[in-house]
Amino acid sequence: MIRELINFVNSLEQDYLEVFDLNKTPSPGLHLWVELDEEGNWKNDPPIEGEDYVMYDGKENLNSKLQEAIQHEELGKRVGNTMNKVLDKKKQIFSCSPFVVNFKLKSYSNDKIEGVKEDKIIRLLKFYFDNAISICVAKDAERLKEMALAFKKRIPDVLGAINNITTTVSEKDGTSTEKKLIETFKDDFYINIYLKNVSLEEYKICHENYMREKLFNDNKYNSSKNIDDETFGLSNFINGANSKKMFLEHKTASLHKGISGRITARDALALNNFEQLLNNRVLPNPLPIFIDKKEFKNNSEIVSIFNNEGERKFSYPQLLKSIYEKDEQRILGNYYLLNIARGVVNDFDFVSNFQYKLTDFTIENLFQIRQKGEILPSRKLRTIFGFENLVVTKIFNNGLVREKQGQFTYNYFNDIDPNYISGGDEIANLILRFRKAFYDYIYKSRKQAITSTMFDEIMWVSILSDIKHDEFKDGYHTKETSVKEKLNIWFSLYNNFSNNSKNRENMANTFNELLEKMDQIANDPDARIENNDTGEFMFAAGQIIYFLLTKSKASNPSLALLEPFLQKTNAVQLQTALATMVNMYKHELAIYKDRFQRIAGQVLVFPSNENLKNYQRYLLAGYFAPSAIYKSNKEKEEQKEIINN
């Protein structure tokens, strides 16, 4: 992975250099410049707002003074995203330059003006500046040493002045009051103090000295004492030597002082630049990293598209959609796909050929879901992200891929909280078990990642969860539409995944055939359930159960009443339960007596030794399908035209 990231950064430096300056903002809080006179006294005291200091709340537009703050802060930043490379032994001061002091408000005791010697930041200054001068300033740069020491000497005065800066605050009642500026800060706001007497070029030279010294994880593994671009050392990028953890050390690789591989200082700098790109949020996640030199242009193209769509960044699916809409014949392949968040690599894998378009993915409205009285059309899925948006959102109850007001968020690697998912622990467990397979299937085009067995289990558990959590309110079932949507998905895509059985039936066709057969049996005394067709028997049983449960007088006739029938494992058990219900509601059967009797009569005597657990989907299909018993004629409502997605 390391070599691929280095090549990626190098390709951006060649083709899209401006990306390294995108999205840079100053840290939220106070940015103050200190100017000293020839005697080392603080010249611009008291500081003037807009000229000597500026505030940034993390939201406002960047003016010239804030742009200046970015430049100075950038030349005092530490290596990496952790505090391991700071110059302060207590890790309270974030900056790494003798001309910058940067710390969070919560590290500053602002209530001790008279006893300022006791302030924790002031107590850290001696070590910090000694370390900064030693590492960042060349031995013969006497002027810079003197400036740094004079700067250090004035920091207590500056902190005292900062504590006295006031600002006007508008209250909720419309009045205005004067408050100390730092009292308006959030705990994670920063106080940044810069020395104005030193040029940006001198800032840069000192920061390069710091970077050279701190780029590697630990300099004891370096190939030479004096570090230059070709010095080999241990990478600091998401890495550790584990020298004190023997069971984490590499034991089989070629080792140098207990480590398995080193990189050059030039490559270490590239990795640090990659971390900065991540911090600046100019890279999509996941991130495709092309390895073929002929396709390096794809790196800059994708990152460029990501950063040229206004304030709202594309999601990765939107990014690829934009690329393929421009060129439908485009083929993306031979790249690594990196998913990284908060310094943690969630996934890094090779994609040989990404398949954006789908064929033969149509969600048929088999169960005649309606909207405003109209039967909804079938939906053709044209792209893999159409599958993600319309299928994955549904089957995992908006828990794996979450849709809200047309915007999608993704939980392929995030923590899953069952309390925020419809279906609770059952659906949360499904997500945790199968989300990696769906990620591989969608983002890496690994068609073998989702098997038909896996798909069946997900659909069954998800549907059963809906049935358990259904409530009957205001004359309708809260989960009925969800169940029908999932059944449409299950049966429509029944043959679209890696199949362990060559003879897997086409459930969409079977469903339509069974619906026809129920019409025949309900209206024709000579029509019969096939003797060896347990699926047909279970579908007919589902029709009977639906009809009988509509006669229920229960206070909450929810779909949970269906559960006992789904638990029956053989035909005799199911037939006994059905006979009991028929006897219970026989006085309600007069109007539909003939059609009901023709179907029920065959169901109650059907001979079968099969385990009904293997046919539960047929019972569900029969229950939620249009009722042949209630139907007044054999005419079928035609499906509307297909919608493309």
Secondary structure per residue as TSV (DSSP state, phi and psi in degrees):
chain	resnum	aa	ss	phi	psi
A	1	M	-	360.0	-38.2
A	2	I	H	-58.2	-48.5
A	3	R	H	-63.0	-38.6
A	4	E	H	-64.8	-40.2
A	5	L	H	-67.2	-38.9
A	6	I	H	-63.1	-45.9
A	7	N	H	-63.2	-36.3
A	8	F	H	-61.9	-48.1
A	9	V	H	-63.0	-42.3
A	10	N	H	-62.4	-37.2
A	11	S	H	-68.2	-36.4
A	12	L	H	-67.2	-37.3
A	13	E	H	-63.7	-30.0
A	14	Q	H	-80.8	-40.8
A	15	D	H	-109.5	-17.2
A	16	Y	-	-151.3	58.2
A	17	L	G	-61.8	-32.2
A	18	E	G	-65.1	-15.3
A	19	V	G	-62.3	-26.0
A	20	F	G	-73.1	-10.6
A	21	D	G	-108.8	0.2
A	22	L	T	-77.5	148.1
A	23	N	T	61.3	15.6
A	24	K	-	-76.2	132.8
A	25	T	-	-135.3	152.9
A	26	P	-	-70.9	158.6
A	27	S	-	-66.5	144.9
A	28	P	S	-65.3	136.5
A	29	G	E	133.4	-148.7
A	30	L	E	-100.7	136.1
A	31	H	E	-124.1	117.3
A	32	L	E	-130.4	134.4
A	33	W	E	-105.0	131.5
A	34	V	E	-106.5	125.8
A	35	E	-	-112.4	130.0
A	36	L	B	-106.8	148.9
A	37	D	-	-87.3	-173.9
A	38	E	T	-64.7	-24.4
A	39	E	T	-90.9	0.2
A	40	G	S	87.5	10.0
A	41	N	-	-82.1	154.6
A	42	W	B	-75.0	112.5
A	43	K	T	-80.5	-43.0
A	44	N	T	-98.7	49.5
A	45	D	-	-109.1	125.9
A	46	P	S	-78.4	149.7
A	47	P	-	-70.6	146.9
A	48	I	-	-106.0	131.5
A	49	E	B	-62.7	135.9
A	50	G	T	87.4	-21.4
A	51	E	T	-111.4	-45.9
A	52	D	T	-107.7	-20.6
A	53	Y	E	-149.1	157.3
A	54	V	E	-147.3	148.9
A	55	M	E	-105.5	145.2
A	56	Y	E	-133.3	124.0
A	57	D	-	-96.0	3.6
A	58	G	S	89.8	-2.5
A	59	K	S	-125.5	-36.0
A	60	E	S	-68.0	160.7
A	61	N	-	-67.9	151.4
A	62	L	-	-85.6	119.8
A	63	N	-	-93.1	-178.1
A	64	S	H	-63.0	-34.9
A	65	K	H	-69.7	-37.0
A	66	L	H	-70.2	-34.3
A	67	Q	H	-62.8	-37.9
A	68	E	H	-64.6	-39.0
A	69	A	H	-61.9	-39.1
A	70	I	H	-59.8	-45.5
A	71	Q	H	-60.9	-46.9
A	72	H	H	-69.2	-42.9
A	73	E	H	-64.9	-38.4
A	74	E	H	-60.1	-36.7
A	75	L	T	-85.7	16.4
A	76	G	T	-133.5	11.3
A	77	K	-	-77.7	150.4
A	78	R	-	-78.8	166.3
A	79	V	S	-78.3	136.5
A	80	G	S	76.5	-171.9
A	81	N	S	-106.4	-2.9
A	82	T	S	-104.2	177.9
A	83	M	S	-94.9	13.5
A	84	N	T	-68.8	-21.9
A	85	K	T	-108.9	13.3
A	86	V	-	-75.8	165.4
A	87	L	S	-95.0	-5.9
A	88	D	-	-94.9	122.5
A	89	K	T	-64.6	-24.8
A	90	K	T	-89.8	-5.4
A	91	K	S	59.3	40.9
A	92	Q	-	-105.8	-29.8
A	93	I	B	-95.2	123.5
A	94	F	-	-86.6	-28.1
A	95	S	-	-72.5	160.3
A	96	C	-	-137.0	58.9
A	97	S	B	-155.4	144.4
A	98	P	T	-72.8	-2.5
A	99	F	T	-116.2	9.1
A	100	V	E	-137.4	134.1
A	101	V	E	-124.5	118.3
A	102	N	E	-134.2	124.1
A	103	F	E	-152.4	162.2
A	104	K	E	-82.8	152.2
A	105	L	G	-55.4	-39.5
A	106	K	G	-66.8	-13.1
A	107	S	G	-89.1	-1.5
A	108	Y	-	-114.6	123.7
A	109	S	-	-87.7	94.6
A	110	N	T	-87.7	7.9
A	111	D	T	-103.3	12.1
A	112	K	-	-122.8	68.9
A	113	I	S	-71.9	-47.0
A	114	E	T	-69.7	-40.9
A	115	G	T	-97.0	48.2
A	116	V	G	-62.3	-22.1
A	117	K	G	-61.2	-23.6
A	118	E	G	-86.4	-7.7
A	119	D	-	-60.7	134.4
A	120	K	H	-63.4	-36.8
A	121	I	H	-63.7	-43.0
A	122	I	H	-63.7	-35.7
A	123	R	H	-67.4	-19.6
A	124	L	H	-94.0	-9.4
A	125	L	H	-65.0	-40.6
A	126	K	H	-60.0	-51.9
A	127	F	H	-62.9	-42.8
A	128	Y	H	-59.9	-50.3
A	129	F	H	-70.3	-37.5
A	130	D	H	-59.4	-44.3
A	131	N	H	-66.5	-44.3
A	132	A	H	-63.9	-43.5
A	133	I	H	-65.5	-42.0
A	134	S	H	-61.8	-40.8
A	135	I	H	-88.3	-40.3
A	136	C	H	-94.4	-27.0
A	137	V	S	-103.3	130.3
A	138	A	-	-62.8	150.5
A	139	K	T	-61.3	-30.2
A	140	D	T	-94.7	5.3
A	141	A	-	-91.5	70.2
A	142	E	H	-62.8	-39.4
A	143	R	H	-60.8	-43.3
A	144	L	H	-65.9	-36.8
A	145	K	H	-61.7	-46.0
A	146	E	H	-62.5	-41.6
A	147	M	H	-63.2	-41.2
A	148	A	H	-64.2	-42.7
A	149	L	H	-67.3	-39.0
A	150	A	H	-65.6	-37.9
A	151	F	H	-62.2	-46.5
A	152	K	H	-58.1	-42.3
A	153	K	H	-62.5	-30.6
A	154	R	H	-91.1	-8.0
A	155	I	H	-57.6	-45.0
A	156	P	H	-57.2	-39.7
A	157	D	H	-64.8	-40.2
A	158	V	H	-64.6	-42.6
A	159	L	H	-63.6	-38.8
A	160	G	H	-63.1	-41.5
A	161	A	H	-66.5	-39.4
A	162	I	H	-59.8	-39.3
A	163	N	H	-65.3	-20.8
A	164	N	H	-98.7	-5.8
A	165	I	-	-67.7	130.6
A	166	T	E	-113.2	163.3
A	167	T	E	-146.5	156.9
A	168	T	E	-89.9	127.6
A	169	V	E	-116.9	129.3
A	170	S	E	-85.1	124.2
A	171	E	-	-86.5	166.7
A	172	K	T	-64.9	-28.7
A	173	D	T	-83.0	5.5
A	174	G	S	94.3	-9.0
A	175	T	-	-83.7	165.5
A	176	S	E	-122.5	141.5
A	177	T	E	-134.3	155.9
A	178	E	E	-92.6	128.0
A	179	K	E	-132.8	156.5
A	180	K	E	-63.0	136.2
A	181	L	G	-56.6	-44.3
A	182	I	G	-70.0	-16.3
A	183	E	G	-74.4	-15.5
A	184	T	G	-91.5	-4.6
A	185	F	-	-76.6	150.9
A	186	K	-	-82.6	160.4
A	187	D	T	-61.1	-30.1
A	188	D	T	-93.2	10.2
A	189	F	-	-74.8	154.5
A	190	Y	E	-108.2	153.5
A	191	I	E	-111.2	119.7
A	192	N	E	-117.1	125.1
A	193	I	E	-122.2	124.6
A	194	Y	E	-119.1	147.3
A	195	L	E	-89.3	120.2
A	196	K	T	-80.0	-21.3
A	197	N	T	-72.9	-13.1
A	198	V	S	-103.0	135.5
A	199	S	-	-72.7	159.8
A	200	L	H	-60.9	-34.1
A	201	E	H	-63.9	-39.0
A	202	E	H	-71.2	-37.0
A	203	Y	H	-55.1	-46.8
A	204	K	H	-64.5	-43.5
A	205	I	H	-60.8	-44.4
A	206	C	H	-66.2	-37.7
A	207	H	H	-70.0	-34.9
A	208	E	H	-64.8	-37.1
A	209	N	H	-62.9	-42.5
A	210	Y	H	-62.6	-47.6
A	211	M	H	-59.4	-43.5
A	212	R	H	-60.5	-37.9
A	213	E	H	-76.5	-31.3
A	214	K	H	-111.3	1.4
A	215	L	S	-60.1	-39.5
A	216	F	S	-84.3	160.6
A	217	N	S	-63.4	-43.7
A	218	D	-	-155.1	123.4
A	219	N	G	-70.3	-9.1
A	220	K	G	-69.7	-13.0
A	221	Y	G	-96.7	2.6
A	222	N	-	-68.4	152.4
A	223	S	S	-79.6	-16.8
A	224	S	S	-149.1	154.3
A	225	K	S	-69.1	-45.5
A	226	N	S	-87.1	122.4
A	227	I	-	-89.9	125.4
A	228	D	-	-129.2	-172.8
A	229	D	T	-58.7	-29.2
A	230	E	T	-98.6	3.2
A	231	T	-	-66.6	133.5
A	232	F	E	-93.1	140.2
A	233	G	E	-158.4	-178.2
A	234	L	-	-84.3	125.1
A	235	S	-	-59.0	141.3
A	236	N	-	-97.3	-3.0
A	237	F	T	-81.1	108.9
A	238	I	T	45.2	54.8
A	239	N	-	-150.1	154.6
A	240	G	-	-150.3	156.3
A	241	A	-	-78.8	-26.3
A	242	N	-	56.5	28.0
A	243	S	T	-65.8	-22.4
A	244	K	T	-100.6	5.5
A	245	K	-	-126.6	85.3
A	246	M	G	-59.4	-30.1
A	247	F	G	-78.6	-10.7
A	248	L	G	-99.2	-6.2
A	249	E	S	-73.9	147.7
A	250	H	-	-68.1	134.3
A	251	K	S	-116.7	-18.6
A	252	T	S	-107.2	-17.5
A	253	A	S	-82.4	169.1
A	254	S	-	-70.0	122.6
A	255	L	-	-110.0	149.2
A	256	H	B	-130.1	110.8
A	257	K	T	54.8	36.3
A	258	G	T	88.8	1.1
A	259	I	B	-115.6	156.4
A	260	S	S	-97.4	-12.2
A	261	G	-	-169.5	146.5
A	262	R	-	-128.7	160.6
A	263	I	E	-128.0	166.5
A	264	T	E	-79.2	162.3
A	265	A	H	-61.9	-35.2
A	266	R	H	-61.5	-42.8
A	267	D	H	-70.0	-34.9
A	268	A	H	-63.4	-37.2
A	269	L	H	-66.3	-38.4
A	270	A	H	-61.8	-40.7
A	271	L	H	-66.9	-37.1
A	272	N	H	-65.2	-39.0
A	273	N	H	-64.1	-35.0
A	274	F	H	-63.4	-42.5
A	275	E	H	-60.8	-38.7
A	276	Q	H	-66.1	-37.2
A	277	L	H	-62.4	-39.7
A	278	L	H	-63.9	-44.4
A	279	N	H	-62.3	-35.3
A	280	N	T	-81.6	-4.3
A	281	R	T	57.3	47.1
A	282	V	-	-108.3	5.6
A	283	L	S	-117.2	136.8
A	284	P	-	-68.2	156.8
A	285	N	S	-135.4	117.3
A	286	P	S	-70.8	163.8
A	287	L	E	-118.3	119.3
A	288	P	E	-79.5	132.3
A	289	I	E	-122.0	105.3
A	290	F	E	-79.0	138.8
A	291	I	-	-107.1	-19.7
A	292	D	S	-81.7	129.3
A	293	K	G	-57.2	-31.8
A	294	K	G	-67.3	-22.6
A	295	E	G	-108.9	9.2
A	296	F	H	-57.5	-30.5
A	297	K	H	-59.5	-26.6
A	298	N	H	-65.0	-31.3
A	299	N	H	-60.0	-53.9
A	300	S	H	-68.0	-34.9
A	301	E	H	-63.7	-47.7
A	302	I	H	-66.2	-43.3
A	303	V	H	-66.6	-36.4
A	304	S	H	-65.0	-45.5
A	305	I	H	-61.2	-41.0
A	306	F	H	-60.5	-33.3
A	307	N	T	-100.8	9.5
A	308	N	S	-124.5	33.4
A	309	E	S	-121.4	37.8
A	310	G	-	78.3	-163.5
A	311	E	S	-69.7	-31.9
A	312	R	S	-89.8	116.8
A	313	K	-	-75.0	148.7
A	314	F	-	-66.5	145.4
A	315	S	-	-76.3	166.6
A	316	Y	H	-60.0	-44.4
A	317	P	H	-59.8	-40.7
A	318	Q	H	-65.6	-35.4
A	319	L	H	-62.5	-48.7
A	320	L	H	-68.6	-34.4
A	321	K	H	-60.5	-41.8
A	322	S	H	-61.4	-40.7
A	323	I	H	-66.5	-45.7
A	324	Y	H	-74.8	-26.2
A	325	E	H	-67.9	-31.1
A	326	K	H	-74.0	-30.5
A	327	D	-	-148.8	98.7
A	328	E	T	-65.9	-21.2
A	329	Q	T	-90.6	3.4
A	330	R	-	-61.7	138.4
A	331	I	-	-122.9	122.9
A	332	L	B	-108.6	130.7
A	333	G	-	-168.3	176.2
A	334	N	S	57.5	54.5
A	335	Y	E	-141.6	158.7
A	336	Y	E	-93.6	141.9
A	337	L	E	-110.8	117.5
A	338	L	E	-107.5	127.8
A	339	N	E	-116.8	114.1
A	340	I	E	-137.4	136.4
A	341	A	E	-148.2	132.4
A	342	R	T	53.7	39.4
A	343	G	T	77.7	6.9
A	344	V	E	-113.0	125.7
A	345	V	E	-81.5	109.7
A	346	N	E	-78.2	-36.0
A	347	D	E	-163.7	141.2
A	348	F	E	-145.5	114.4
A	349	D	E	-151.7	157.3
A	350	F	E	-89.1	136.9
A	351	V	E	-117.9	112.3
A	352	S	S	-78.6	-36.1
A	353	N	-	-157.0	111.2
A	354	F	B	-84.7	128.2
A	355	Q	-	-106.5	105.5
A	356	Y	-	-82.1	-42.8
A	357	K	B	-86.3	150.2
A	358	L	-	-114.5	150.0
A	359	T	S	-125.8	144.3
A	360	D	S	60.5	40.6
A	361	F	-	-118.9	88.2
A	362	T	E	-123.0	127.0
A	363	I	E	-91.9	104.2
A	364	E	-	-81.5	143.2
A	365	N	-	-86.5	67.0
A	366	L	T	-63.5	-34.1
A	367	F	T	-97.9	16.2
A	368	Q	-	51.3	53.6
A	369	I	-	-67.3	137.9
A	370	R	E	-116.6	154.1
A	371	Q	E	-136.9	122.2
A	372	K	T	53.2	40.0
A	373	G	T	83.5	-9.1
A	374	E	E	-102.4	137.5
A	375	I	E	-68.5	127.1
A	376	L	-	-70.3	148.9
A	377	P	-	-76.0	163.6
A	378	S	-	-70.0	160.7
A	379	R	E	-127.5	124.9
A	380	K	E	-94.4	125.1
A	381	L	-	-90.7	113.9
A	382	R	-	-91.5	-26.8
A	383	T	B	-129.5	161.6
A	384	I	H	-64.9	-28.2
A	385	F	H	-81.9	-20.7
A	386	G	H	-65.4	-39.8
A	387	F	H	-60.6	-44.3
A	388	E	I	-63.2	-45.1
A	389	N	I	-72.8	-37.2
A	390	L	I	-97.9	-27.5
A	391	V	I	-100.2	-53.9
A	392	V	I	-64.0	-37.2
A	393	T	H	-59.8	-40.5
A	394	K	H	-73.2	-48.9
A	395	I	H	-72.8	-22.1
A	396	F	T	-107.5	23.2
A	397	N	T	52.5	43.8
A	398	N	T	64.0	22.3
A	399	G	S	-100.0	-32.2
A	400	L	S	-89.3	-52.6
A	401	V	E	-114.8	119.5
A	402	R	E	-105.6	127.4
A	403	E	E	-110.0	129.5
A	404	K	E	-144.1	115.5
A	405	Q	T	53.3	43.2
A	406	G	T	81.0	-1.8
A	407	Q	E	-106.6	144.0
A	408	F	E	-117.2	138.8
A	409	T	E	-123.8	157.4
A	410	Y	E	-128.5	136.7
A	411	N	-	-121.2	42.2
A	412	Y	S	-69.3	-24.7
A	413	F	S	-132.8	-2.4
A	414	N	S	-78.9	166.0
A	415	D	-	-66.3	145.5
A	416	I	-	-111.2	122.2
A	417	D	-	-106.1	110.8
A	418	P	G	-58.3	-24.7
A	419	N	G	-67.9	-17.3
A	420	Y	G	-109.6	17.4
A	421	I	S	-125.8	129.5
A	422	S	T	-63.4	124.7
A	423	G	T	104.6	-11.0
A	424	G	H	58.6	-134.3
A	425	D	H	-61.0	-34.7
A	426	E	H	-62.1	-48.0
A	427	I	H	-73.2	-37.9
A	428	A	H	-59.2	-41.6
A	429	N	H	-65.7	-38.1
A	430	L	H	-60.3	-44.8
A	431	I	H	-61.0	-47.9
A	432	L	H	-63.6	-34.6
A	433	R	H	-75.7	-36.2
A	434	F	H	-118.2	-1.0
A	435	R	H	-66.7	-33.7
A	436	K	H	-63.1	-38.9
A	437	A	H	-63.5	-41.5
A	438	F	H	-69.9	-36.1
A	439	Y	H	-62.4	-45.3
A	440	D	H	-64.5	-39.8
A	441	Y	H	-65.7	-43.4
A	442	I	H	-82.4	-48.0
A	443	Y	H	-93.3	-17.0
A	444	K	S	-119.7	1.1
A	445	S	-	58.4	35.4
A	446	R	-	-89.9	91.3
A	447	K	G	-66.5	-21.9
A	448	Q	G	-80.5	-5.4
A	449	A	G	-66.7	-34.5
A	450	I	S	-108.5	118.8
A	451	T	B	-98.6	162.6
A	452	S	H	-64.4	-35.6
A	453	T	H	-63.3	-44.1
A	454	M	H	-62.0	-45.4
A	455	F	H	-61.5	-42.7
A	456	D	H	-60.6	-43.8
A	457	E	H	-64.1	-44.0
A	458	I	H	-60.5	-47.2
A	459	M	H	-65.5	-41.3
A	460	W	H	-64.3	-49.4
A	461	V	H	-63.7	-41.3
A	462	S	H	-66.3	-41.9
A	463	I	H	-67.2	-43.7
A	464	L	H	-62.7	-35.6
A	465	S	H	-62.9	-42.6
A	466	D	H	-61.4	-42.7
A	467	I	H	-61.4	-41.7
A	468	K	H	-66.4	-34.0
A	469	H	H	-98.3	8.9
A	470	D	-	-70.2	146.4
A	471	E	-	-131.3	149.5
A	472	F	E	-101.6	107.5
A	473	K	E	-129.3	134.9
A	474	D	T	51.6	34.8
A	475	G	T	85.5	10.2
A	476	Y	E	-144.7	159.9
A	477	H	E	-88.0	128.8
A	478	T	T	-67.0	-23.9
A	479	K	T	-112.8	4.2
A	480	E	H	-64.2	-45.5
A	481	T	H	-63.0	-40.6
A	482	S	H	-60.9	-43.2
A	483	V	H	-62.7	-44.4
A	484	K	H	-65.3	-38.5
A	485	E	H	-60.8	-41.8
A	486	K	H	-70.7	-36.7
A	487	L	H	-65.6	-39.5
A	488	N	H	-58.5	-44.7
A	489	I	H	-65.0	-47.3
A	490	W	H	-58.2	-52.4
A	491	F	H	-73.8	-35.4
A	492	S	H	-68.8	-36.4
A	493	L	T	-104.4	19.5
A	494	Y	T	-58.7	-30.0
A	495	N	T	-111.3	17.7
A	496	N	S	-97.7	0.8
A	497	F	S	-120.8	166.0
A	498	S	B	-50.0	121.8
A	499	N	-	-110.1	126.6
A	500	N	S	-84.1	-11.3
A	501	S	-	-123.4	126.0
A	502	K	T	-71.8	-19.0
A	503	N	T	-107.0	26.9
A	504	R	-	-64.2	128.9
A	505	E	-	-73.7	164.8
A	506	N	-	-92.7	103.1
A	507	M	H	-69.2	-30.2
A	508	A	H	-64.3	-45.7
A	509	N	H	-65.9	-42.5
A	510	T	H	-60.0	-42.1
A	511	F	H	-59.2	-47.4
A	512	N	H	-64.2	-36.7
A	513	E	H	-66.1	-40.8
A	514	L	H	-66.9	-37.0
A	515	L	H	-63.2	-41.2
A	516	E	H	-61.9	-42.8
A	517	K	H	-65.4	-38.7
A	518	M	H	-64.2	-38.1
A	519	D	H	-60.9	-42.4
A	520	Q	H	-63.8	-47.8
A	521	I	H	-64.8	-40.6
A	522	A	H	-65.6	-28.2
A	523	N	H	-112.7	-9.3
A	524	D	-	-126.2	112.6
A	525	P	T	-59.6	-20.6
A	526	D	T	-91.5	-9.8
A	527	A	-	-74.1	143.6
A	528	R	-	-135.7	148.6
A	529	I	-	-72.0	132.6
A	530	E	-	-60.0	135.7
A	531	N	T	-60.2	-32.9
A	532	N	T	-105.6	13.3
A	533	D	-	-104.7	87.7
A	534	T	H	-66.1	-32.5
A	535	G	H	-61.5	-43.1
A	536	E	H	-64.6	-40.3
A	537	F	H	-60.2	-45.5
A	538	M	H	-68.5	-37.6
A	539	F	H	-61.9	-45.2
A	540	A	H	-63.7	-38.3
A	541	A	H	-62.0	-39.7
A	542	G	H	-60.8	-38.8
A	543	Q	H	-63.7	-40.6
A	544	I	H	-65.9	-45.7
A	545	I	H	-60.4	-44.1
A	546	Y	H	-59.0	-47.9
A	547	F	H	-60.2	-45.9
A	548	L	H	-68.6	-38.0
A	549	L	H	-70.7	-22.9
A	550	T	T	-69.2	-15.5
A	551	K	T	-92.5	-2.0
A	552	S	-	-64.1	142.2
A	553	K	-	-103.3	14.8
A	554	A	-	-61.8	148.7
A	555	S	S	-65.7	-30.7
A	556	N	S	-133.2	80.8
A	557	P	-	-75.2	63.3
A	558	S	-	-77.2	171.9
A	559	L	G	-65.9	-14.1
A	560	A	G	-60.9	-20.1
A	561	L	G	-64.8	-16.9
A	562	L	G	-78.2	-22.2
A	563	E	H	-54.8	-47.1
A	564	P	H	-57.0	-33.9
A	565	F	H	-72.4	-32.6
A	566	L	H	-71.6	-16.3
A	567	Q	T	-88.8	-8.3
A	568	K	-	-72.0	134.5
A	569	T	-	-104.1	-11.7
A	570	N	S	-141.4	165.1
A	571	A	H	-63.0	-38.5
A	572	V	H	-62.4	-44.4
A	573	Q	H	-60.3	-45.6
A	574	L	H	-66.3	-42.6
A	575	Q	H	-65.2	-37.2
A	576	T	H	-62.8	-44.8
A	577	A	H	-63.5	-39.5
A	578	L	H	-67.1	-41.7
A	579	A	H	-61.4	-39.9
A	580	T	H	-61.0	-42.9
A	581	M	H	-68.0	-39.6
A	582	V	H	-60.0	-44.0
A	583	N	H	-64.2	-34.5
A	584	M	H	-69.1	-36.5
A	585	Y	T	-114.7	22.0
A	586	K	G	-62.4	-27.3
A	587	H	G	-73.5	-9.8
A	588	E	G	-97.8	3.9
A	589	L	-	-97.6	1.2
A	590	A	S	-58.1	-48.3
A	591	I	T	-64.3	-41.7
A	592	Y	T	-107.0	25.0
A	593	K	H	-55.8	-49.0
A	594	D	H	-64.0	-52.3
A	595	R	H	-63.3	-40.0
A	596	F	H	-64.2	-46.1
A	597	Q	H	-64.2	-36.2
A	598	R	H	-64.5	-39.9
A	599	I	H	-79.1	-48.0
A	600	A	H	-62.9	-38.8
A	601	G	H	-58.8	-37.0
A	602	Q	H	-79.6	-35.2
A	603	V	H	-65.1	-41.8
A	604	L	T	-71.6	-15.7
A	605	V	T	-116.6	7.2
A	606	F	-	-66.5	128.3
A	607	P	-	-90.8	126.1
A	608	S	-	-157.8	138.1
A	609	N	-	-108.4	9.8
A	610	E	S	-71.5	152.0
A	611	N	-	-77.7	115.4
A	612	L	G	-69.8	-12.9
A	613	K	G	-59.9	-27.6
A	614	N	G	-80.8	-2.8
A	615	Y	G	-127.5	17.6
A	616	Q	H	-62.4	-31.3
A	617	R	H	-63.0	-30.5
A	618	Y	H	-69.2	-38.9
A	619	L	H	-65.2	-43.0
A	620	L	H	-59.9	-44.0
A	621	A	H	-61.3	-43.8
A	622	G	H	-64.7	-37.2
A	623	Y	H	-68.4	-44.5
A	624	F	H	-93.5	-4.9
A	625	A	S	-73.4	160.5
A	626	P	-	-53.9	136.1
A	627	S	-	-78.0	124.5
A	628	A	T	-75.3	-20.3
A	629	I	T	-77.2	-44.2
A	630	Y	T	-77.7	-18.3
A	631	K	-	-67.0	134.8
A	632	S	S	-88.3	-18.1
A	633	N	S	-152.6	177.0
A	634	K	S	-92.4	2.3
A	635	E	-	-69.4	140.1
A	636	K	-	-108.0	142.5
A	637	E	-	-79.1	128.3
A	638	E	-	-76.5	144.8
A	639	Q	-	-72.0	147.4
A	640	K	-	-78.2	173.0
A	641	E	-	-61.1	155.1
A	642	I	-	-75.9	137.6
A	643	I	E	-96.5	135.9
A	644	N	E	-92.0	140.0
A	645	N	-	-133.4	360.0
